[in-house]
Amino acid sequence: MAYAQTTTGSETAGYKAIGAGLAIGLAGIGGGIAVARTGAAGLSVLSEKPEAFGAVLLIVALGEGIAIYGLIIAILVIIL
C-alpha cells in the first residue's frame, strides 16, 4: 500500500529556513565574486582614466545588487 506523506508545520518551517539560507548564501557568494572581479578591473581603469569613476561605480553596484536580490528572495521564502 502506498501512503501519502504529509509535512507538518515544523517540517515546512525547516524547509523554508534551508531555502532562505541557500538563497542568501549563494547570492552573497555570487555577489562577492562579482564585486571582487569588477572592483579589481575598475581600479585598474580608474588608474588610467579617472573620469570613468561613475561608470565603474555603476558596474560594481550591479554586482552588489545580486546579493540584494538574494536577500529579497530569502525574505519572500520565509514570509510566504
N, C-alpha and C positions, 0 to 999 in steps of 0.2 A: 504494500500500500504506500502511496505517496502522500506525505503530509505537507501541508502548506506551512512554510516558515514565515512567521511574522516577527517584526522587530519591535522591541519595546521602546519606551521613551528614552531610557538611558543609553540604549544602543544607538539610537538615532543621534543623540547629542554627541556621542563619541565619534560617529562618522562625520558629523558636522565639524567637530574640532579638528579632526585629522585633515579634512578637506580645506578648512580655513588655514591651518598651519602650512599645508603644502602650497596653497595659493600665495600666501605672503612670503614664505621661504624661498620658493623658486623664483618668484618675481623679484625679490630682493637680490638674489644671486645674479639674475639676468641684468637687473638694473646696475648692479655694481660692476659687472663686466663691461657693460656699455659705457658707463661713466669713466671707467679706467682707460678704455681704449680711446674714446673720443676726447677725454681730458688730456691725455698724453699727446695726441695728434694736434689738439687745439693749442697747447702750449708751444709746440714747435711752429705752428702757423703764426701765433702772436709774436714770436721772437723775430720773425721776418716781416710781418705786416701787422703792426699794432692797430691799424684802423679796422681790422676784421674782428674786433672784440665782440660786437653784437651778434654776428653770425656764429661765432664759436660758442658764445653763451647759450644761444638758442639750441644748438646741436647737443650740447651737454645737458640742457634742461629736458630735451626729448628723451634722453636716456634715463633721466630720473623719473620721468613720467611712467615708465614701466613698473617701477616699484609702487607708485601711487595707484596704478590700475590694479595691482595685486592686492593692495590694502582694501580697495573698494570691493573687489570680488570677495575677499575674506569676510568683510562686514555683511555683505549680502547673503553669503552662505550661512552665517550664524543667525541672522535675523529671519530668513525665510526658511 
